[in-house]
Amino acid sequence: MPEHAAPAARHGPLLVGGAVLVVATAVLVWGGYAEGWAWTGLSSQVRLWDWLEGLALPVTVGLLPLLLRHRERLAMRHKATALAAVGAFSVLVLLGYLVPMSWTGFTGNTLWDWLTLALLPLVLATATLWRRPPHWTRRHVGLVAAGGVAAIGLVVAGYLVPWAWTGFTGNTAWDWVKLLLLPVLLPLFVMPRLVAAAEGWLSPRTESDEA
């Protein structure tokens, strides 16, 4: 088999499977929202927020192998595209609250709700791109300290002022442990070992390695 045919043979089933998944999802969404198929569970009551709750973590986990494999080959255009997507979503969130746009389902959700929804997927998506500095300088310590002070100040104000938009009031220390445990443990202990293992698996094998 020619060398150029091998990648096509490997990616062919993935492309077919992806196309089938896209078509099936489109039919499901059309049937639920436009035709009122009750068995889909989709209706005008299922809003963008509900989709984010259901898909944010699974999609991030599904993309993780790609991020691990291609993180060294991310060019400026990839980073610019990611920043543009984040910016567009941020504008959508603001409009969802300020207009408000009821189909987004954002109204009524507090900062706590957003942390519960997005913190773990965000850590998973970005942890593969981090690299610990080889030497901690005053700048690194200052940035970490400033971030910690700002976060603590926000939490304290959320409880004591209180700021209702934070949604912190009523959440106990145990709620914070459940919220932060995985997002803290993953980048500190799990992701560095996973990245190192992935680099070993994906590195080109020499003839001496194969012998």
HELIX and SHEET records of a PDB file:
HELIX    1   1 ALA A    5  TYR A   33  1                                  29    
HELIX    2   2 ALA A   38  THR A   40  5                                   3    
HELIX    3   3 LEU A   48  HIS A   70  1                                  23    
HELIX    4   4 ARG A   71  ARG A   73  5                                   3    
HELIX    5   5 MET A   76  LEU A   98  1                                  23    
HELIX    6   6 SER A  102  THR A  104  5                                   3    
HELIX    7   7 LEU A  111  ALA A  127  1                                  17    
HELIX    8   8 ARG A  138  LEU A  160  1                                  23    
HELIX    9   9 ALA A  164  THR A  166  5                                   3    
HELIX   10  10 ALA A  173  LEU A  185  1                                  13    
HELIX   11  11 LEU A  186  VAL A  190  3                                   5    
HELIX   12  12 MET A  191  LEU A  202  1                                  12    
HELIX   13  13 GLU A  207  GLU A  210  1                                   4    
END                                                                             
